[in-house]
Amino acid sequence: MTTAEPTIAEVIRPPDVWRGPVPADEAWTRPYWEALRRHELSIQRCAGCGAWRHPPVVACPSCGSDDLSFRPASGRGEIYSVTVCHREFGLRFGVPWIAAYVTLDEGVRVATNLVGCRVGDVAIGLPVSVVYQDYDDIGLTLAFFEPTEPAG
Ligand code: ZN
């Protein structure tokens, strides 16, 4: 199946079919992926120092505690950095795609793809919120982020 490649004037959407990497089944990341299947963003938080951690870790790199649990996150944040990619680098997102770091309201930064916007619509500091895309054929749900104000 071939995915049509959007032009820079089109609103970028999550891929309809996921052909990218699939997460490994690991005990310390499983709660994150299970929450996504419920359309919930759940981020690891350290009981020792209170820091939010993403991606999940086995032990907190700040205080060394292994008392980490997953907590509901707001799913809201703002773009910290952003780049428009015109090559797929083997990820099969279709081009162009928009890679970004988003700083969640909780203060933790997550790597993501921006969707629901055009290439020219994104900027550092833009408010964004999480959206979920189900890939039921492989039992996977992924989190993407889109501008809080939808593209006009
Ligand atoms: Zn800690």
Backbone and ligand atoms as CSV (ligand in chain L), in Angstrom:
chain,resi,resn,atom,element,x,y,z
A,1,MET,N,N,0.846,-1.179,0.000
A,1,MET,CA,C,0.000,0.000,0.000
A,1,MET,C,C,0.885,1.233,0.000
A,2,THR,N,N,0.531,2.180,-0.828
A,2,THR,CA,C,1.305,3.406,-0.926
A,2,THR,C,C,0.541,4.542,-0.275
A,3,THR,N,N,1.227,5.273,0.588
A,3,THR,CA,C,0.619,6.438,1.225
A,3,THR,C,C,0.905,7.651,0.374
A,4,ALA,N,N,-0.164,8.392,0.083
A,4,ALA,CA,C,0.028,9.619,-0.688
A,4,ALA,C,C,0.870,10.596,0.111
A,5,GLU,N,N,1.786,11.236,-0.531
A,5,GLU,CA,C,2.647,12.183,0.153
A,5,GLU,C,C,2.016,13.565,0.127
A,6,PRO,N,N,1.853,14.180,1.293
A,6,PRO,CA,C,1.242,15.506,1.310
A,6,PRO,C,C,2.201,16.549,0.741
A,7,THR,N,N,1.638,17.589,0.212
A,7,THR,CA,C,2.459,18.721,-0.176
A,7,THR,C,C,2.561,19.635,1.038
A,8,ILE,N,N,3.402,20.648,0.962
A,8,ILE,CA,C,3.583,21.515,2.122
A,8,ILE,C,C,2.342,22.346,2.409
A,9,ALA,N,N,1.398,22.414,1.466
A,9,ALA,CA,C,0.180,23.198,1.686
A,9,ALA,C,C,-0.911,22.388,2.359
A,10,GLU,N,N,-0.697,21.073,2.485
A,10,GLU,CA,C,-1.735,20.217,3.063
A,10,GLU,C,C,-1.545,20.044,4.566
A,11,VAL,N,N,-2.671,19.810,5.229
A,11,VAL,CA,C,-2.634,19.522,6.652
A,11,VAL,C,C,-2.081,18.106,6.829
A,12,ILE,N,N,-1.079,17.979,7.661
A,12,ILE,CA,C,-0.423,16.687,7.887
A,12,ILE,C,C,-1.251,15.875,8.874
A,13,ARG,N,N,-1.484,14.628,8.537
A,13,ARG,CA,C,-2.261,13.707,9.384
A,13,ARG,C,C,-1.372,12.545,9.798
A,14,PRO,N,N,-1.727,11.874,10.898
A,14,PRO,CA,C,-0.981,10.656,11.240
A,14,PRO,C,C,-1.125,9.629,10.120
A,15,PRO,N,N,-0.143,8.783,9.931
A,15,PRO,CA,C,-0.282,7.735,8.898
A,15,PRO,C,C,-1.520,6.871,9.176
A,16,ASP,N,N,-2.257,6.539,8.120
A,16,ASP,CA,C,-3.418,5.645,8.262
A,16,ASP,C,C,-2.988,4.225,8.610
A,17,VAL,N,N,-1.851,3.839,8.076
A,17,VAL,CA,C,-1.308,2.500,8.304
A,17,VAL,C,C,0.070,2.691,8.920
A,18,TRP,N,N,0.344,1.981,9.999
A,18,TRP,CA,C,1.652,2.122,10.651
A,18,TRP,C,C,2.628,1.111,10.080
A,19,ARG,N,N,3.693,1.628,9.463
A,19,ARG,CA,C,4.736,0.767,8.903
A,19,ARG,C,C,6.086,1.065,9.542
A,20,GLY,N,N,6.053,1.852,10.609
A,20,GLY,CA,C,7.283,2.214,11.298
A,20,GLY,C,C,7.641,1.192,12.356
A,21,PRO,N,N,8.604,1.526,13.180
A,21,PRO,CA,C,9.026,0.596,14.237
A,21,PRO,C,C,7.915,0.366,15.256
A,22,VAL,N,N,7.904,-0.811,15.830
A,22,VAL,CA,C,6.912,-1.191,16.843
A,22,VAL,C,C,7.646,-1.307,18.176
A,23,PRO,N,N,7.059,-0.762,19.244
A,23,PRO,CA,C,7.771,-0.787,20.531
A,23,PRO,C,C,7.992,-2.203,21.043
A,24,ALA,N,N,9.141,-2.388,21.663
A,24,ALA,CA,C,9.428,-3.670,22.315
A,24,ALA,C,C,8.549,-3.794,23.557
A,25,ASP,N,N,8.177,-5.011,23.892
A,25,ASP,CA,C,7.363,-5.253,25.088
A,25,ASP,C,C,8.297,-5.347,26.287
A,26,GLU,N,N,8.388,-4.238,27.038
A,26,GLU,CA,C,9.278,-4.173,28.191
A,26,GLU,C,C,8.473,-3.753,29.407
A,27,ALA,N,N,8.755,-4.356,30.548
A,27,ALA,CA,C,7.955,-4.137,31.752
A,27,ALA,C,C,7.888,-2.660,32.141
A,28,TRP,N,N,8.979,-1.932,32.011
A,28,TRP,CA,C,8.987,-0.555,32.505
A,28,TRP,C,C,8.364,0.430,31.526
A,29,THR,N,N,8.084,0.018,30.288
A,29,THR,CA,C,7.394,0.919,29.359
A,29,THR,C,C,5.957,0.476,29.091
A,30,ARG,N,N,5.604,-0.760,29.466
A,30,ARG,CA,C,4.285,-1.319,29.153
A,30,ARG,C,C,3.129,-0.423,29.623
A,31,PRO,N,N,3.176,0.162,30.858
A,31,PRO,CA,C,2.059,1.024,31.280
A,31,PRO,C,C,1.834,2.219,30.349
A,32,TYR,N,N,2.903,2.749,29.769
A,32,TYR,CA,C,2.770,3.873,28.838
A,32,TYR,C,C,1.969,3.439,27.614
A,33,TRP,N,N,2.361,2.306,27.024
A,33,TRP,CA,C,1.691,1.841,25.803
A,33,TRP,C,C,0.269,1.391,26.089
A,34,GLU,N,N,0.038,0.767,27.245
A,34,GLU,CA,C,-1.321,0.342,27.603
A,34,GLU,C,C,-2.229,1.558,27.799
A,35,ALA,N,N,-1.707,2.626,28.387
A,35,ALA,CA,C,-2.500,3.849,28.563
A,35,ALA,C,C,-2.859,4.454,27.206
A,36,LEU,N,N,-1.911,4.447,26.282
A,36,LEU,CA,C,-2.219,4.986,24.950
A,36,LEU,C,C,-3.367,4.223,24.308
A,37,ARG,N,N,-3.431,2.911,24.522
A,37,ARG,CA,C,-4.537,2.124,23.952
A,37,ARG,C,C,-5.882,2.602,24.497
A,38,ARG,N,N,-5.880,3.156,25.736
A,38,ARG,CA,C,-7.103,3.711,26.339
A,38,ARG,C,C,-7.262,5.196,25.998
A,39,HIS,N,N,-6.406,5.713,25.143
A,39,HIS,CA,C,-6.382,7.139,24.778
A,39,HIS,C,C,-6.137,8.004,26.015
A,40,GLU,N,N,-5.152,7.582,26.789
A,40,GLU,CA,C,-4.680,8.338,27.944
A,40,GLU,C,C,-3.169,8.496,27.824
A,41,LEU,N,N,-2.707,9.686,28.158
A,41,LEU,CA,C,-1.267,9.922,28.192
A,41,LEU,C,C,-0.819,9.748,29.631
A,42,SER,N,N,0.012,8.761,29.864
A,42,SER,CA,C,0.462,8.439,31.209
A,42,SER,C,C,1.985,8.526,31.219
A,43,ILE,N,N,2.497,9.372,32.087
A,43,ILE,CA,C,3.934,9.655,32.114
A,43,ILE,C,C,4.491,9.228,33.466
A,44,GLN,N,N,5.695,8.707,33.430
A,44,GLN,CA,C,6.342,8.209,34.639
A,44,GLN,C,C,6.758,9.378,35.537
A,45,ARG,N,N,6.523,9.181,36.850
A,45,ARG,CA,C,6.939,10.195,37.823
A,45,ARG,C,C,7.708,9.521,38.949
A,46,CYS,N,N,8.768,10.170,39.365
A,46,CYS,CA,C,9.632,9.639,40.412
A,46,CYS,C,C,9.087,10.031,41.783
A,47,ALA,N,N,8.896,9.029,42.660
A,47,ALA,CA,C,8.430,9.306,44.020
A,47,ALA,C,C,9.544,9.910,44.867
A,48,GLY,N,N,10.793,9.661,44.458
A,48,GLY,CA,C,11.923,10.148,45.242
A,48,GLY,C,C,12.116,11.651,45.139
A,49,CYS,N,N,12.022,12.193,43.935
A,49,CYS,CA,C,12.302,13.621,43.741
A,49,CYS,C,C,11.173,14.357,43.040
A,50,GLY,N,N,10.149,13.630,42.592
A,50,GLY,CA,C,9.003,14.287,41.974
A,50,GLY,C,C,9.148,14.590,40.500
A,51,ALA,N,N,10.297,14.244,39.919
A,51,ALA,CA,C,10.522,14.560,38.506
A,51,ALA,C,C,9.669,13.665,37.606
A,52,TRP,N,N,9.153,14.257,36.534
A,52,TRP,CA,C,8.477,13.483,35.498
A,52,TRP,C,C,9.556,12.951,34.564
A,53,ARG,N,N,9.398,11.726,34.090
A,53,ARG,CA,C,10.405,11.080,33.236
A,53,ARG,C,C,9.773,10.535,31.965
A,54,HIS,N,N,10.339,10.916,30.844
A,54,HIS,CA,C,9.922,10.322,29.576
A,54,HIS,C,C,11.080,10.428,28.596
A,55,PRO,N,N,11.430,9.356,27.900
A,55,PRO,CA,C,10.820,8.043,27.967
A,55,PRO,C,C,11.050,7.393,29.331
A,56,PRO,N,N,10.244,6.358,29.624
A,56,PRO,CA,C,10.352,5.708,30.930
A,56,PRO,C,C,11.753,5.159,31.189
A,57,VAL,N,N,12.101,5.145,32.472
A,57,VAL,CA,C,13.408,4.646,32.907
A,57,VAL,C,C,13.206,3.618,34.020
A,58,VAL,N,N,14.230,2.830,34.259
A,58,VAL,CA,C,14.184,1.832,35.336
A,58,VAL,C,C,14.481,2.489,36.678
A,59,ALA,N,N,15.391,3.466,36.664
A,59,ALA,CA,C,15.740,4.212,37.872
A,59,ALA,C,C,15.891,5.684,37.495
A,60,CYS,N,N,15.551,6.543,38.432
A,60,CYS,CA,C,15.594,7.985,38.168
A,60,CYS,C,C,17.043,8.461,37.999
A,61,PRO,N,N,17.357,9.110,36.883
A,61,PRO,CA,C,18.736,9.589,36.691
A,61,PRO,C,C,19.089,10.762,37.603
A,62,SER,N,N,18.110,11.393,38.239
A,62,SER,CA,C,18.399,12.515,39.138
A,62,SER,C,C,18.701,12.058,40.559
A,63,CYS,N,N,17.863,11.167,41.099
A,63,CYS,CA,C,18.023,10.809,42.508
A,63,CYS,C,C,18.321,9.321,42.725
A,64,GLY,N,N,18.257,8.522,41.655
A,64,GLY,CA,C,18.593,7.108,41.776
A,64,GLY,C,C,17.450,6.234,42.250
A,65,SER,N,N,16.328,6.808,42.589
A,65,SER,CA,C,15.193,6.022,43.087
A,65,SER,C,C,14.639,5.109,41.989
A,66,ASP,N,N,14.235,3.908,42.414
A,66,ASP,CA,C,13.523,3.041,41.472
A,66,ASP,C,C,12.029,3.033,41.770
A,67,ASP,N,N,11.584,3.981,42.595
A,67,ASP,CA,C,10.163,4.121,42.932
A,67,ASP,C,C,9.515,5.078,41.933
A,68,LEU,N,N,9.231,4.546,40.747
A,68,LEU,CA,C,8.658,5.329,39.659
A,68,LEU,C,C,7.295,4.741,39.320
A,69,SER,N,N,6.334,5.605,39.117
A,69,SER,CA,C,5.007,5.124,38.741
A,69,SER,C,C,4.447,6.009,37.635
A,70,PHE,N,N,3.450,5.479,36.950
A,70,PHE,CA,C,2.859,6.217,35.836
A,70,PHE,C,C,1.669,7.015,36.343
A,71,ARG,N,N,1.627,8.276,35.947
A,71,ARG,CA,C,0.561,9.184,36.370
A,71,ARG,C,C,-0.085,9.801,35.127
A,72,PRO,N,N,-1.371,10.091,35.228
A,72,PRO,CA,C,-2.030,10.761,34.098
A,72,PRO,C,C,-1.373,12.121,33.837
A,73,ALA,N,N,-1.134,12.411,32.590
A,73,ALA,CA,C,-0.585,13.705,32.194
A,73,ALA,C,C,-1.676,14.486,31.475
A,74,SER,N,N,-1.497,15.791,31.448
A,74,SER,CA,C,-2.529,16.667,30.889
A,74,SER,C,C,-2.728,16.449,29.385
A,75,GLY,N,N,-1.646,16.061,28.711
A,75,GLY,CA,C,-1.722,15.973,27.250
A,75,GLY,C,C,-1.628,17.329,26.574
A,76,ARG,N,N,-1.333,18.354,27.358
A,76,ARG,CA,C,-1.179,19.699,26.788
A,76,ARG,C,C,0.250,20.187,27.018
A,77,GLY,N,N,0.695,21.029,26.109
A,77,GLY,CA,C,2.031,21.579,26.251
A,77,GLY,C,C,2.287,22.599,25.163
A,78,GLU,N,N,3.572,22.849,24.919
A,78,GLU,CA,C,3.923,23.776,23.847
A,78,GLU,C,C,5.168,23.278,23.142
A,79,ILE,N,N,5.304,23.703,21.906
A,79,ILE,CA,C,6.438,23.266,21.096
A,79,ILE,C,C,7.719,23.886,21.656
A,80,TYR,N,N,8.687,23.013,21.953
A,80,TYR,CA,C,9.995,23.457,22.430
A,80,TYR,C,C,10.953,23.633,21.257
A,81,SER,N,N,10.932,22.663,20.337
A,81,SER,CA,C,11.717,22.776,19.114
A,81,SER,C,C,10.999,21.995,18.033
A,82,VAL,N,N,11.283,22.346,16.801
A,82,VAL,CA,C,10.545,21.738,15.693
A,82,VAL,C,C,11.411,21.739,14.442
A,83,THR,N,N,11.259,20.692,13.643
A,83,THR,CA,C,11.938,20.650,12.355
A,83,THR,C,C,11.053,19.940,11.344
A,84,VAL,N,N,11.066,20.440,10.137
A,84,VAL,CA,C,10.309,19.824,9.053
A,84,VAL,C,C,11.247,18.883,8.309
A,85,CYS,N,N,10.824,17.634,8.199
A,85,CYS,CA,C,11.656,16.608,7.578
A,85,CYS,C,C,11.141,16.318,6.173
A,86,HIS,N,N,12.042,16.385,5.219
A,86,HIS,CA,C,11.672,16.119,3.830
A,86,HIS,C,C,12.217,14.777,3.352
A,87,ARG,N,N,12.787,14.018,4.275
A,87,ARG,CA,C,13.214,12.647,3.998
A,87,ARG,C,C,12.611,11.750,5.066
A,88,GLU,N,N,12.358,10.518,4.703
A,88,GLU,CA,C,11.698,9.610,5.637
A,88,GLU,C,C,12.666,8.944,6.618
A,89,PHE,N,N,13.911,8.844,6.273
A,89,PHE,CA,C,14.906,8.190,7.127
A,89,PHE,C,C,14.454,6.796,7.554
A,90,GLY,N,N,13.762,6.097,6.670
A,90,GLY,CA,C,13.329,4.738,6.960
A,90,GLY,C,C,12.106,4.641,7.853
A,91,LEU,N,N,11.540,5.764,8.283
A,91,LEU,CA,C,10.421,5.745,9.211
A,91,LEU,C,C,9.071,5.637,8.519
A,92,ARG,N,N,9.020,5.898,7.244
A,92,ARG,CA,C,7.813,5.714,6.428
A,92,ARG,C,C,6.628,6.538,6.902
A,93,PHE,N,N,6.864,7.760,7.335
A,93,PHE,CA,C,5.772,8.641,7.723
A,93,PHE,C,C,5.123,9.293,6.508
A,94,GLY,N,N,5.785,9.274,5.381
A,94,GLY,CA,C,5.384,10.125,4.266
A,94,GLY,C,C,6.024,11.484,4.478
A,95,VAL,N,N,6.327,12.176,3.409
A,95,VAL,CA,C,6.997,13.471,3.544
A,95,VAL,C,C,6.118,14.583,2.999
A,96,PRO,N,N,6.239,15.794,3.512
A,96,PRO,CA,C,7.056,16.112,4.687
A,96,PRO,C,C,6.365,15.643,5.968
A,97,TRP,N,N,7.167,15.478,7.022
A,97,TRP,CA,C,6.619,15.217,8.349
A,97,TRP,C,C,7.311,16.177,9.311
A,98,ILE,N,N,6.700,16.387,10.447
A,98,ILE,CA,C,7.195,17.407,11.365
A,98,ILE,C,C,7.591,16.749,12.683
A,99,ALA,N,N,8.882,16.770,12.958
A,99,ALA,CA,C,9.403,16.241,14.221
A,99,ALA,C,C,9.483,17.390,15.217
A,100,ALA,N,N,9.148,17.102,16.461
A,100,ALA,CA,C,9.170,18.174,17.464
A,100,ALA,C,C,9.453,17.609,18.842
A,101,TYR,N,N,9.980,18.474,19.682
A,101,TYR,CA,C,9.957,18.246,21.120
A,101,TYR,C,C,8.871,19.149,21.676
A,102,VAL,N,N,8.020,18.541,22.491
A,102,VAL,CA,C,6.952,19.276,23.153
A,102,VAL,C,C,7.217,19.249,24.654
A,103,THR,N,N,7.167,20.411,25.274
A,103,THR,CA,C,7.256,20.483,26.732
A,103,THR,C,C,5.837,20.407,27.276
A,104,LEU,N,N,5.544,19.303,27.967
A,104,LEU,CA,C,4.213,19.140,28.550
A,104,LEU,C,C,4.023,20.113,29.707
A,105,ASP,N,N,2.785,20.375,30.048
A,105,ASP,CA,C,2.487,21.263,31.182
A,105,ASP,C,C,3.141,20.767,32.457
A,106,GLU,N,N,3.397,19.455,32.536
A,106,GLU,CA,C,4.041,18.879,33.716
A,106,GLU,C,C,5.543,19.206,33.756
A,107,GLY,N,N,6.088,19.723,32.665
A,107,GLY,CA,C,7.488,20.117,32.625
A,107,GLY,C,C,8.405,19.140,31.922
A,108,VAL,N,N,7.914,17.961,31.610
A,108,VAL,CA,C,8.743,16.976,30.923
A,108,VAL,C,C,8.621,17.178,29.420
A,109,ARG,N,N,9.711,16.881,28.718
A,109,ARG,CA,C,9.768,17.092,27.275
A,109,ARG,C,C,9.633,15.745,26.565
A,110,VAL,N,N,8.794,15.701,25.522
A,110,VAL,CA,C,8.579,14.460,24.787
A,110,VAL,C,C,8.868,14.694,23.304
A,111,ALA,N,N,9.455,13.695,22.684
A,111,ALA,CA,C,9.670,13.716,21.233
A,111,ALA,C,C,8.392,13.231,20.572
A,112,THR,N,N,8.004,13.884,19.478
A,112,THR,CA,C,6.737,13.539,18.851
A,112,THR,C,C,6.733,13.969,17.389
A,113,ASN,N,N,5.641,13.633,16.724
A,113,ASN,CA,C,5.339,14.160,15.400
A,113,ASN,C,C,4.170,15.123,15.562
A,114,LEU,N,N,4.227,16.237,14.866
A,114,LEU,CA,C,3.093,17.166,14.865
A,114,LEU,C,C,2.183,16.822,13.702
A,115,VAL,N,N,0.890,16.864,13.966
A,115,VAL,CA,C,-0.125,16.597,12.951
A,115,VAL,C,C,-1.207,17.669,13.082
A,116,GLY,N,N,-2.172,17.618,12.172
A,116,GLY,CA,C,-3.278,18.567,12.247
A,116,GLY,C,C,-2.869,19.985,11.929
A,117,CYS,N,N,-1.775,20.137,11.198
A,117,CYS,CA,C,-1.283,21.470,10.863
A,117,CYS,C,C,-0.518,21.391,9.550
A,118,ARG,N,N,-0.272,22.547,8.984
A,118,ARG,CA,C,0.560,22.630,7.788
A,118,ARG,C,C,2.002,22.929,8.204
A,119,VAL,N,N,2.917,22.647,7.323
A,119,VAL,CA,C,4.330,22.876,7.614
A,119,VAL,C,C,4.576,24.308,8.062
A,120,GLY,N,N,3.932,25.257,7.424
A,120,GLY,CA,C,4.171,26.665,7.734
A,120,GLY,C,C,3.455,27.170,8.971
A,121,ASP,N,N,2.645,26.301,9.593
A,121,ASP,CA,C,1.835,26.743,10.726
A,121,ASP,C,C,2.510,26.548,12.076
A,122,VAL,N,N,3.647,25.902,12.119
A,122,VAL,CA,C,4.226,25.535,13.404
A,122,VAL,C,C,5.338,26.501,13.808
A,123,ALA,N,N,5.454,26.708,15.096
A,123,ALA,CA,C,6.478,27.605,15.614
A,123,ALA,C,C,6.765,27.248,17.063
A,124,ILE,N,N,7.952,27.550,17.507
A,124,ILE,CA,C,8.319,27.341,18.902
A,124,ILE,C,C,7.362,28.137,19.789
A,125,GLY,N,N,6.895,27.499,20.841
A,125,GLY,CA,C,5.986,28.147,21.786
A,125,GLY,C,C,4.515,27.932,21.474
A,126,LEU,N,N,4.204,27.349,20.314
A,126,LEU,CA,C,2.804,27.121,19.933
A,126,LEU,C,C,2.159,26.097,20.868
A,127,PRO,N,N,0.989,26.419,21.425
A,127,PRO,CA,C,0.298,25.442,22.281
A,127,PRO,C,C,-0.172,24.240,21.463
A,128,VAL,N,N,0.009,23.053,22.028
A,128,VAL,CA,C,-0.383,21.817,21.349
A,128,VAL,C,C,-1.054,20.889,22.361
A,129,SER,N,N,-1.784,19.917,21.821
A,129,SER,CA,C,-2.386,18.902,22.685
A,129,SER,C,C,-2.291,17.547,21.999
A,130,VAL,N,N,-2.370,16.510,22.812
A,130,VAL,CA,C,-2.164,15.157,22.320
A,130,VAL,C,C,-3.378,14.692,21.511
A,131,VAL,N,N,-3.127,13.899,20.495
A,131,VAL,CA,C,-4.159,13.177,19.751
A,131,VAL,C,C,-3.667,11.737,19.616
A,132,TYR,N,N,-4.608,10.835,19.493
A,132,TYR,CA,C,-4.266,9.413,19.457
A,132,TYR,C,C,-4.642,8.822,18.107
A,133,GLN,N,N,-3.806,7.943,17.633
A,133,GLN,CA,C,-4.086,7.233,16.382
A,133,GLN,C,C,-3.977,5.737,16.663
A,134,ASP,N,N,-5.080,5.033,16.438
A,134,ASP,CA,C,-5.110,3.585,16.664
A,134,ASP,C,C,-4.659,2.833,15.423
A,135,TYR,N,N,-3.863,1.828,15.652
A,135,TYR,CA,C,-3.466,0.871,14.605
A,135,TYR,C,C,-3.895,-0.506,15.106
A,136,ASP,N,N,-5.198,-0.758,14.987
A,136,ASP,CA,C,-5.788,-1.951,15.594
A,136,ASP,C,C,-5.232,-3.241,14.998
A,137,ASP,N,N,-4.797,-3.185,13.746
A,137,ASP,CA,C,-4.279,-4.402,13.120
A,137,ASP,C,C,-3.032,-4.920,13.829
A,138,ILE,N,N,-2.314,-4.039,14.516
A,138,ILE,CA,C,-1.116,-4.479,15.245
A,138,ILE,C,C,-1.237,-4.181,16.749
A,139,GLY,N,N,-2.431,-3.791,17.201
A,139,GLY,CA,C,-2.649,-3.561,18.631
A,139,GLY,C,C,-1.852,-2.398,19.197
A,140,LEU,N,N,-1.660,-1.371,18.396
A,140,LEU,CA,C,-0.804,-0.250,18.793
A,140,LEU,C,C,-1.577,1.061,18.678
A,141,THR,N,N,-1.412,1.909,19.666
A,141,THR,CA,C,-1.908,3.285,19.594
A,141,THR,C,C,-0.716,4.195,19.805
A,142,LEU,N,N,-0.615,5.219,18.969
A,142,LEU,CA,C,0.477,6.176,19.090
A,142,LEU,C,C,-0.074,7.544,19.446
A,143,ALA,N,N,0.741,8.305,20.158
A,143,ALA,CA,C,0.395,9.680,20.518
A,143,ALA,C,C,1.095,10.630,19.559
A,144,PHE,N,N,0.335,11.548,19.028
A,144,PHE,CA,C,0.864,12.643,18.229
A,144,PHE,C,C,0.400,13.929,18.902
A,145,PHE,N,N,0.935,15.043,18.476
A,145,PHE,CA,C,0.470,16.324,19.016
A,145,PHE,C,C,0.045,17.220,17.868
A,146,GLU,N,N,-0.976,18.032,18.144
A,146,GLU,CA,C,-1.464,18.983,17.144
A,146,GLU,C,C,-1.679,20.332,17.808
A,147,PRO,N,N,-1.616,21.399,17.025
A,147,PRO,CA,C,-1.873,22.720,17.604
A,147,PRO,C,C,-3.245,22.758,18.268
A,148,THR,N,N,-3.317,23.427,19.408
A,148,THR,CA,C,-4.587,23.541,20.134
A,148,THR,C,C,-5.636,24.233,19.285
A,149,GLU,N,N,-5.194,25.237,18.531
A,149,GLU,CA,C,-6.083,25.874,17.569
A,149,GLU,C,C,-5.906,25.157,16.241
A,150,PRO,N,N,-6.962,24.485,15.744
A,150,PRO,CA,C,-6.817,23.711,14.513
A,150,PRO,C,C,-6.465,24.578,13.314
A,151,ALA,N,N,-5.771,23.947,12.364
A,151,ALA,CA,C,-5.396,24.649,11.133
A,151,ALA,C,C,-6.651,25.070,10.395
A,152,GLY,N,N,-6.661,26.302,9.923
A,152,GLY,CA,C,-7.842,26.828,9.229
A,152,GLY,C,C,-7.907,26.430,7.783
L,1,ZN,ZN,ZN,14.071,11.038,41.181
